[in-house]
Amino acid sequence: MTAQTATPWQIRKLRLTESLGQTLDIREIVSRFYDAARADVPMSGMRFVRPELDMDVIFGSLGQHRADFSVRLGGQLLGTITVSRTAPFNPEEARHIRDLLPCIAHPLRNAGHYQKALRSAFQDPLTQVMNRASLEQALPREISLAQRHRASLSLLIIDVDFFKGINDTHGHLVGDEILVKIASSIRSCLRSTDLVYRYGGDEFVVCLPSTRLGAAVDVAERIRASVNRLPSGLADVTLSVTIGATEVGEDCVLESLFDRADGALYEAKKAGRNRVEYAVAPQAGAARRSAPV
């Protein structure tokens, strides 16, 4: 096929393949594919699932009617795409989406190889959640995707209460065991689409895509209550966490998002710890409020 013999549709698919191949970020690949697909087929949302990479991402919102498509290359399953809206998809629309799938296959395969290679570098070896380097790479992308799709996104900063005292009194091995328990407890309260990072020694960060601040505070309260129920294994220690929450606003940059959540965390610590406090994004009128224990 040459530029002279290619049809407009073939040229468009070639350009889409080139666009998707410009990044090795799977979420960005799926986001670009979603934008291209909904330009022709009206849809309210798209979901991509690839269990082997713990990938479960949603753009837009999932409606009542859905159509599922498997992305394969050389017999290998690279993931499942689900498109959704309030009305059923007709056969012609399904064929159109299926005709676009080869455009995303090679980019997904290459990105999958890249993600597997990076996993060891971006995973905290103790708690098995993602590490700070991963957060600093991924969070700006999440903010950008939320802006592009006019979606909500919230952030939690979680601090383990009096952790230094646990380390000093009982030793670092006991402290490590407690961090592993708390990381597992945090993950148990999250959806598969949420992202959790170990940001520092005893500090975790949770990114909640497609989540407004009120729902994020509910998640934070579930995490706090879950940690309270954890057995510490120590007679003199009851485990607890203090959490600051905020959401993306018009000043949507990483630094301001972190500053708001960190400010809420600071206020929660001043108020006695083992509590959740949140900071409202600027467009809603900046304010801090605490959630009752």
C-alpha positions as a Markdown table, in Angstrom:
| # | Residue | x | y | z |
|---|---|---|---|---|
| 1 | Met | 0.0 | 0.0 | 0.0 |
| 2 | Thr | 1.3 | 3.4 | -1.0 |
| 3 | Ala | 0.1 | 6.9 | -0.1 |
| 4 | Gln | -1.3 | 7.1 | -3.6 |
| 5 | Thr | -3.3 | 3.8 | -3.4 |
| 6 | Ala | -4.4 | 4.0 | 0.2 |
| 7 | Thr | -8.0 | 4.9 | 1.0 |
| 8 | Pro | -8.8 | 7.7 | 3.4 |
| 9 | Trp | -9.8 | 5.1 | 6.0 |
| 10 | Gln | -6.6 | 3.2 | 5.6 |
| 11 | Ile | -4.6 | 6.4 | 6.0 |
| 12 | Arg | -6.6 | 7.3 | 9.1 |
| 13 | Lys | -5.9 | 3.9 | 10.7 |
| 14 | Leu | -2.2 | 4.3 | 9.9 |
| 15 | Arg | -2.1 | 7.7 | 11.6 |
| 16 | Leu | -3.9 | 6.3 | 14.6 |
| 17 | Thr | -1.4 | 3.4 | 14.9 |
| 18 | Glu | 1.5 | 5.9 | 14.7 |
| 19 | Ser | -0.1 | 8.1 | 17.4 |
| 20 | Leu | -0.7 | 5.1 | 19.7 |
| 21 | Gly | 2.9 | 4.0 | 19.1 |
| 22 | Gln | 4.3 | 7.3 | 20.3 |
| 23 | Thr | 3.9 | 6.4 | 23.9 |
| 24 | Leu | 4.7 | 3.3 | 26.1 |
| 25 | Asp | 2.1 | 4.3 | 28.7 |
| 26 | Ile | -0.8 | 1.9 | 28.5 |
| 27 | Arg | -3.3 | 4.3 | 30.0 |
| 28 | Glu | -2.4 | 7.0 | 27.5 |
| 29 | Ile | -2.6 | 4.5 | 24.6 |
| 30 | Val | -6.1 | 3.5 | 25.7 |
| 31 | Ser | -7.1 | 7.1 | 26.2 |
| 32 | Arg | -6.0 | 8.0 | 22.6 |
| 33 | Phe | -7.8 | 5.0 | 21.2 |
| 34 | Tyr | -11.0 | 6.0 | 23.1 |
| 35 | Asp | -10.9 | 9.5 | 21.6 |
| 36 | Ala | -10.5 | 8.0 | 18.1 |
| 37 | Ala | -13.2 | 5.4 | 18.5 |
| 38 | Arg | -15.8 | 7.7 | 19.9 |
| 39 | Ala | -15.2 | 10.2 | 17.0 |
| 40 | Asp | -17.1 | 7.7 | 14.9 |
| 41 | Val | -19.1 | 5.6 | 17.3 |
| 42 | Pro | -21.0 | 7.5 | 20.1 |
| 43 | Met | -20.2 | 6.1 | 23.5 |
| 44 | Ser | -20.2 | 7.2 | 27.1 |
| 45 | Gly | -17.1 | 5.3 | 28.2 |
| 46 | Met | -14.4 | 2.7 | 27.6 |
| 47 | Arg | -12.8 | 0.2 | 29.9 |
| 48 | Phe | -9.6 | -1.7 | 29.4 |
| 49 | Val | -8.6 | -4.7 | 31.4 |
| 50 | Arg | -5.3 | -6.6 | 31.4 |
| 51 | Pro | -5.1 | -8.7 | 34.5 |
| 52 | Glu | -1.5 | -9.8 | 34.1 |
| 53 | Leu | -0.4 | -6.2 | 34.4 |
| 54 | Asp | -3.0 | -5.3 | 37.1 |
| 55 | Met | -4.5 | -2.9 | 34.5 |
| 56 | Asp | -8.2 | -1.9 | 34.8 |
| 57 | Val | -8.8 | 1.6 | 33.5 |
| 58 | Ile | -12.0 | 3.4 | 32.7 |
| 59 | Phe | -12.5 | 6.6 | 30.6 |
| 60 | Gly | -15.8 | 8.3 | 30.7 |
| 61 | Ser | -18.7 | 6.4 | 32.4 |
| 62 | Leu | -20.0 | 2.9 | 31.8 |
| 63 | Gly | -23.7 | 2.9 | 30.7 |
| 64 | Gln | -26.3 | 0.2 | 30.6 |
| 65 | His | -25.4 | -1.3 | 27.2 |
| 66 | Arg | -21.9 | -2.6 | 26.6 |
| 67 | Ala | -19.9 | -4.3 | 23.9 |
| 68 | Asp | -16.7 | -6.3 | 24.6 |
| 69 | Phe | -13.7 | -6.7 | 22.3 |
| 70 | Ser | -10.6 | -8.8 | 22.8 |
| 71 | Val | -7.3 | -7.4 | 21.6 |
| 72 | Arg | -5.0 | -10.1 | 20.3 |
| 73 | Leu | -1.7 | -10.3 | 18.4 |
| 74 | Gly | -0.2 | -13.6 | 17.2 |
| 75 | Gly | -2.5 | -15.5 | 19.5 |
| 76 | Gln | -1.6 | -13.5 | 22.6 |
| 77 | Leu | -4.4 | -11.8 | 24.5 |
| 78 | Leu | -3.3 | -8.2 | 25.1 |
| 79 | Gly | -6.4 | -7.1 | 27.0 |
| 80 | Thr | -10.1 | -6.6 | 26.7 |
| 81 | Ile | -11.9 | -3.4 | 25.7 |
| 82 | Thr | -15.4 | -2.7 | 26.7 |
| 83 | Val | -17.3 | 0.2 | 25.2 |
| 84 | Ser | -20.5 | 1.5 | 26.8 |
| 85 | Arg | -23.5 | 3.8 | 26.5 |
| 86 | Thr | -27.2 | 4.1 | 27.2 |
| 87 | Ala | -28.3 | 2.6 | 23.9 |
| 88 | Pro | -27.3 | -0.7 | 22.3 |
| 89 | Phe | -24.5 | -0.8 | 19.7 |
| 90 | Asn | -25.6 | -2.0 | 16.3 |
| 91 | Pro | -23.6 | -4.5 | 14.2 |
| 92 | Glu | -22.1 | -1.8 | 12.0 |
| 93 | Glu | -20.8 | 0.1 | 15.0 |
| 94 | Ala | -19.4 | -3.1 | 16.4 |
| 95 | Arg | -17.6 | -3.9 | 13.1 |
| 96 | His | -16.2 | -0.4 | 13.0 |
| 97 | Ile | -14.6 | -0.7 | 16.5 |
| 98 | Arg | -13.4 | -4.2 | 15.6 |
| 99 | Asp | -11.8 | -2.8 | 12.5 |
| 100 | Leu | -9.8 | -0.3 | 14.7 |
| 101 | Leu | -8.4 | -3.0 | 17.0 |
| 102 | Pro | -5.3 | -3.8 | 14.9 |
| 103 | Cys | -4.3 | -0.2 | 15.4 |
| 104 | Ile | -3.9 | -0.7 | 19.2 |
| 105 | Ala | -2.5 | -4.2 | 19.1 |
| 106 | His | 1.2 | -3.5 | 18.5 |
| 107 | Pro | 1.3 | -0.4 | 20.7 |
| 108 | Leu | -0.2 | -2.5 | 23.6 |
| 109 | Arg | 2.2 | -5.3 | 23.1 |
| 110 | Asn | 5.2 | -3.0 | 23.1 |
| 111 | Ala | 3.9 | -1.1 | 26.1 |
| 112 | Gly | 3.2 | -4.3 | 28.0 |
| 113 | His | 6.9 | -5.4 | 27.5 |
| 114 | Tyr | 8.0 | -2.0 | 28.7 |
| 115 | Gln | 5.8 | -2.0 | 31.8 |
| 116 | Lys | 7.0 | -5.5 | 32.8 |
| 117 | Ala | 10.6 | -4.4 | 32.5 |
| 118 | Leu | 9.9 | -1.3 | 34.7 |
| 119 | Arg | 7.8 | -3.1 | 37.3 |
| 120 | Ser | 10.8 | -4.1 | 39.5 |
| 121 | Ala | 12.1 | -0.5 | 39.4 |
| 122 | Phe | 8.8 | 1.1 | 40.3 |
| 123 | Gln | 7.6 | -1.3 | 43.0 |
| 124 | Asp | 8.4 | -1.0 | 46.7 |
| 125 | Pro | 10.1 | -4.3 | 47.6 |
| 126 | Leu | 8.7 | -4.4 | 51.1 |
| 127 | Thr | 5.0 | -3.5 | 50.7 |
| 128 | Gln | 4.6 | -4.5 | 47.0 |
| 129 | Val | 2.8 | -1.3 | 46.2 |
| 130 | Met | 4.3 | 1.2 | 43.8 |
| 131 | Asn | 7.1 | 3.5 | 44.9 |
| 132 | Arg | 7.8 | 7.2 | 44.9 |
| 133 | Ala | 9.5 | 7.1 | 41.5 |
| 134 | Ser | 6.4 | 5.5 | 40.0 |
| 135 | Leu | 4.2 | 8.2 | 41.6 |
| 136 | Glu | 6.3 | 11.0 | 40.2 |
| 137 | Gln | 6.0 | 9.5 | 36.8 |
| 138 | Ala | 2.4 | 8.5 | 36.9 |
| 139 | Leu | 0.6 | 11.2 | 38.8 |
| 140 | Pro | 1.2 | 14.1 | 36.3 |
| 141 | Arg | -0.2 | 11.7 | 33.6 |
| 142 | Glu | -3.3 | 11.0 | 35.7 |
| 143 | Ile | -3.9 | 14.7 | 36.2 |
| 144 | Ser | -3.5 | 15.3 | 32.5 |
| 145 | Leu | -6.0 | 12.6 | 31.7 |
| 146 | Ala | -8.5 | 13.9 | 34.2 |
| 147 | Gln | -8.3 | 17.3 | 32.6 |
| 148 | Arg | -8.6 | 16.0 | 29.1 |
| 149 | His | -11.7 | 14.0 | 29.8 |
| 150 | Arg | -13.1 | 16.5 | 32.3 |
| 151 | Ala | -13.1 | 13.8 | 34.9 |
| 152 | Ser | -12.7 | 14.0 | 38.6 |
| 153 | Leu | -9.6 | 12.8 | 40.4 |
| 154 | Ser | -8.8 | 12.8 | 44.1 |
| 155 | Leu | -5.7 | 12.2 | 46.2 |
| 156 | Leu | -5.1 | 10.8 | 49.7 |
| 157 | Ile | -2.0 | 11.2 | 51.7 |
| 158 | Ile | -1.8 | 8.6 | 54.5 |
| 159 | Asp | 0.5 | 8.8 | 57.5 |
| 160 | Val | 1.0 | 6.0 | 60.0 |
| 161 | Asp | 0.5 | 7.4 | 63.5 |
| 162 | Phe | 3.5 | 7.3 | 65.9 |
| 163 | Phe | 5.4 | 5.0 | 63.6 |
| 164 | Lys | 8.8 | 6.2 | 64.7 |
| 165 | Gly | 8.0 | 5.2 | 68.3 |
| 166 | Ile | 7.1 | 1.7 | 67.1 |
| 167 | Asn | 10.5 | 1.4 | 65.3 |
| 168 | Asp | 12.4 | 2.9 | 68.3 |
| 169 | Thr | 10.7 | 0.6 | 70.9 |
| 170 | His | 10.2 | -2.6 | 69.0 |
| 171 | Gly | 12.8 | -2.5 | 66.2 |
| 172 | His | 12.7 | -2.1 | 62.4 |
| 173 | Leu | 11.7 | -5.7 | 61.7 |
| 174 | Val | 8.4 | -5.2 | 63.6 |
| 175 | Gly | 8.0 | -1.8 | 61.9 |
| 176 | Asp | 8.4 | -3.5 | 58.5 |
| 177 | Glu | 5.7 | -6.1 | 59.4 |
| 178 | Ile | 3.3 | -3.3 | 60.4 |
| 179 | Leu | 3.9 | -1.4 | 57.1 |
| 180 | Val | 3.2 | -4.6 | 55.1 |
| 181 | Lys | -0.1 | -5.0 | 57.1 |
| 182 | Ile | -1.2 | -1.4 | 56.6 |
| 183 | Ala | -0.3 | -1.5 | 52.8 |
| 184 | Ser | -2.5 | -4.6 | 52.4 |
| 185 | Ser | -5.3 | -3.0 | 54.4 |
| 186 | Ile | -5.2 | 0.1 | 52.2 |
| 187 | Arg | -5.4 | -2.0 | 49.0 |
| 188 | Ser | -8.3 | -4.0 | 50.4 |
| 189 | Cys | -10.3 | -0.7 | 50.5 |
| 190 | Leu | -9.6 | 0.3 | 46.9 |
| 191 | Arg | -11.0 | -0.5 | 43.5 |
| 192 | Ser | -8.8 | -2.1 | 40.9 |
| 193 | Thr | -8.6 | 1.2 | 39.1 |
| 194 | Asp | -7.2 | 3.1 | 42.1 |
| 195 | Leu | -3.4 | 3.5 | 42.5 |
| 196 | Val | -1.5 | 3.2 | 45.8 |
| 197 | Tyr | 2.1 | 4.3 | 46.4 |
| 198 | Arg | 4.6 | 4.1 | 49.3 |
| 199 | Tyr | 5.8 | 7.7 | 49.3 |
| 200 | Gly | 8.1 | 7.7 | 52.3 |
| 201 | Gly | 9.0 | 5.5 | 55.2 |
| 202 | Asp | 5.6 | 5.5 | 56.8 |
| 203 | Glu | 3.6 | 7.5 | 54.3 |
| 204 | Phe | 1.4 | 6.3 | 51.5 |
| 205 | Val | -0.3 | 8.1 | 48.7 |
| 206 | Val | -3.5 | 7.0 | 47.0 |
| 207 | Cys | -4.7 | 8.3 | 43.6 |
| 208 | Leu | -8.5 | 7.8 | 43.0 |
| 209 | Pro | -9.4 | 8.3 | 39.3 |
| 210 | Ser | -13.0 | 9.3 | 38.5 |
| 211 | Thr | -13.6 | 10.1 | 42.2 |
| 212 | Arg | -15.1 | 13.3 | 43.6 |
| 213 | Leu | -13.9 | 14.6 | 47.0 |
| 214 | Gly | -16.9 | 13.4 | 48.9 |
| 215 | Ala | -16.4 | 9.8 | 47.7 |
| 216 | Ala | -12.7 | 10.1 | 48.4 |
| 217 | Val | -13.4 | 11.1 | 52.0 |
| 218 | Asp | -15.6 | 8.0 | 52.3 |
| 219 | Val | -12.7 | 5.8 | 51.0 |
| 220 | Ala | -10.3 | 7.5 | 53.4 |
| 221 | Glu | -12.7 | 6.7 | 56.3 |
| 222 | Arg | -12.9 | 3.1 | 55.2 |
| 223 | Ile | -9.1 | 2.9 | 55.2 |
| 224 | Arg | -8.8 | 4.5 | 58.6 |
| 225 | Ala | -11.4 | 2.1 | 60.1 |
| 226 | Ser | -9.7 | -0.9 | 58.4 |
| 227 | Val | -6.3 | 0.0 | 59.9 |
| 228 | Asn | -7.9 | 0.5 | 63.3 |
| 229 | Arg | -9.1 | -3.1 | 63.2 |
| 230 | Leu | -5.7 | -4.5 | 62.3 |
| 231 | Pro | -3.9 | -6.5 | 65.1 |
| 232 | Ser | -0.6 | -5.0 | 65.7 |
| 233 | Gly | 0.8 | -8.0 | 67.6 |
| 234 | Leu | 2.0 | -5.6 | 70.3 |
| 235 | Ala | 0.3 | -5.2 | 73.6 |
| 236 | Asp | 1.1 | -1.5 | 73.8 |
| 237 | Val | 0.3 | -0.5 | 70.2 |
| 238 | Thr | -3.0 | 0.2 | 68.5 |
| 239 | Leu | -2.6 | 0.9 | 64.8 |
| 240 | Ser | -4.1 | 4.0 | 63.3 |
| 241 | Val | -3.5 | 6.4 | 60.3 |
| 242 | Thr | -4.1 | 10.1 | 59.7 |
| 243 | Ile | -5.3 | 11.0 | 56.2 |
| 244 | Gly | -5.4 | 14.2 | 54.2 |
| 245 | Ala | -7.7 | 14.3 | 51.1 |
| 246 | Thr | -8.2 | 16.7 | 48.2 |
| 247 | Glu | -9.3 | 16.6 | 44.5 |
| 248 | Val | -8.1 | 18.1 | 41.3 |
| 249 | Gly | -9.0 | 21.7 | 40.8 |
| 250 | Glu | -8.5 | 24.5 | 38.2 |
| 251 | Asp | -5.0 | 24.9 | 39.5 |
| 252 | Cys | -4.5 | 21.3 | 38.4 |
| 253 | Val | -0.7 | 20.7 | 38.8 |
| 254 | Leu | 1.0 | 18.1 | 40.9 |
| 255 | Glu | 2.5 | 20.6 | 43.4 |
| 256 | Ser | -0.8 | 22.3 | 44.3 |
| 257 | Leu | -2.6 | 18.9 | 44.6 |
| 258 | Phe | 0.0 | 17.6 | 47.0 |
| 259 | Asp | 0.1 | 20.9 | 48.9 |
| 260 | Arg | -3.6 | 20.8 | 49.5 |
| 261 | Ala | -3.6 | 17.2 | 50.6 |
| 262 | Asp | -0.5 | 17.7 | 52.8 |
| 263 | Gly | -2.1 | 20.7 | 54.4 |
| 264 | Ala | -5.2 | 18.7 | 55.2 |
| 265 | Leu | -3.0 | 16.0 | 56.7 |
| 266 | Tyr | -1.2 | 18.6 | 58.8 |
| 267 | Glu | -4.5 | 19.9 | 60.2 |
| 268 | Ala | -5.6 | 16.4 | 60.9 |
| 269 | Lys | -2.4 | 15.7 | 62.9 |
| 270 | Lys | -2.9 | 18.9 | 64.9 |
| 271 | Ala | -6.5 | 17.8 | 65.7 |
| 272 | Gly | -5.3 | 14.6 | 67.3 |
| 273 | Arg | -4.5 | 12.1 | 64.6 |
| 274 | Asn | -6.5 | 8.9 | 63.7 |
| 275 | Arg | -8.8 | 11.1 | 61.6 |
| 276 | Val | -9.5 | 12.3 | 58.0 |
| 277 | Glu | -9.4 | 15.9 | 56.9 |
| 278 | Tyr | -10.0 | 17.3 | 53.4 |
| 279 | Ala | -9.1 | 20.4 | 51.4 |
| 280 | Val | -11.6 | 21.7 | 48.8 |
| 281 | Ala | -10.2 | 22.6 | 45.4 |
| 282 | Pro | -10.1 | 26.3 | 44.6 |
| 283 | Gln | -13.0 | 26.5 | 42.2 |
| 284 | Ala | -15.3 | 25.3 | 45.0 |
| 285 | Gly | -13.8 | 27.9 | 47.4 |
| 286 | Ala | -10.7 | 26.7 | 49.3 |
| 287 | Ala | -11.5 | 25.3 | 52.7 |
| 288 | Arg | -10.6 | 22.6 | 55.1 |
| 289 | Arg | -13.0 | 20.4 | 57.0 |
| 290 | Ser | -12.5 | 17.3 | 59.1 |
| 291 | Ala | -14.4 | 14.0 | 59.0 |
| 292 | Pro | -15.5 | 12.9 | 62.5 |
| 293 | Val | -13.9 | 9.9 | 64.0 |
